[in-house]
Amino acid sequence: MVTESVGGYLHGVTSLQPGGPILQVELDVQGSTCLLTLRGVLSGGSLAALAAQVDQLGCLPCEEVVVDMGQVTGLDEAGAKVILGLYYYVLGRGGALRVTGMAGPVAETLRATGAAELLPEGGPDQVGAG
């Protein structure tokens, strides 16, 4: 795992696999909103990068968490469950979570796992809503 820190509020983690990076996660704090930007494949093998940033959320005063999945190129059932877990984690802390940028195979996986129906704003059918 590689961790990079830029400035006071931007933090990124990349999960590395033998063929190169599989998932990059960037956390950007903008006031009371935390933006998690995901790039690559969110799967069982790449969850460490996202878990590292979720741990950081516990230390930040975020009232809203926005997960940008517009650059996610693949998602499996384990990845979908982590997004749902993040939703319940943020809700449990009294915050709100929005997921944006879901389309194509990513949206299909969320629908197939039942996660789309549980995500706020209706999930992938409401990309960028809110």
N, C-alpha and C positions, 0 to 999 in steps of 0.2 A: 504494500500500500504506500502511496506517495502522498504527502500532505504539503500544500502550498498555502502561504498566508500572504495576502496583499492588503496593505492598509489595516485599519482597525476592525472592519466589519465584513470583509470579503474573505471567504475561506473555501478552499476547494480540496477535494479528495478524489483520487483516481484509483480504481481497483484494477490491478494488473494481472494479466493472464499470459501464458507463454507466447501467444501470438501478438501481444500488445495490449493496450488499454481496452477494457470491455465496457466500463461504465465510468463516466466522469460526473461528479456531483459538485455543484457550486452553491454555496450559501451566501446570500447577500442580505444584509439587514438594512431596511429603509424605514426608519422611525419604528413604529410598532408592527410593521409587516416584515416577515421573513420570506424571501424568495429562494426556493430550492430549484435549481435548474439541472435537469438530468440530460445527459448525452450518451447515447450508446445503447447497450442491451441491459435491461433490468431483469436479472434472472437469479436463480439460486446461487450461481457461481460468482455473482457480482454484488451481492447484498452488503458486503463489508463497507464499501464506499458510502452507501446510503446510511447505514447504521452509524457510522462515525459522525455524520452531519446531524442525524436525529439526536444523538447524544448532546451535540452543541445546542440544539434548540432548548433543552432543559435549563441552560444557563442564560438564555436571552429573554428579554421582555417582549415576546412576540404575541400580539393579540390575534393576528391573522397569519396563516402560513399559506403561501401560494406555491404549488408544485407545478412547474412548467415541464410538460412531457412532450413538447413539440419536436424535440430532437432525439426522442427515444426510438430506436430502430427495431427493437424487439422486446417482448415481455412474455414471461411464462407465468404459470400459476403462482409460484413462490413470490415473484415480483408483485403480482396483483394483490396478494395477501399482505405484503409489506405496505403497500399504499393504503389498504384498508386499516391496517394496524396504526399507521401514522395518523389517519383520520381520527380514529378513536383516542389516540394519545393526545392529540391537540384538543379535541373536544373535552376530554377529561381534565385538561388544564384550564378550561374555561375559554378556549380560543375557537377560532373558525378556520377551516381549511377549504381551499379551492384547488381543483386540479384543472389545468388548462392544456391545450395543445394536443389532446388525444384524438387520433384519427387512424384509419386503416387497420392493420393487424393489431395494434395496441388496443384500440377501441374494441375490436372483436374479442380479444382475450379478456378484457374487463367485462364484457357482456357475458361471455361463456362461463366465467367464474362467478357471476352474480354480483361482482363488485360495482359495476356501473350503476345499478339501481340504488346502491347504498351511498354512493358519493354525492355530495351536495351539488345542486344545480343540475341534477340528472346525468352527470358524468359526461361521456364523450359527445353526446348530442348537443351540448351547450358549450362548446369550445370558446374560451375567452369571455364567457358570460360572467356577470357578477360585478 
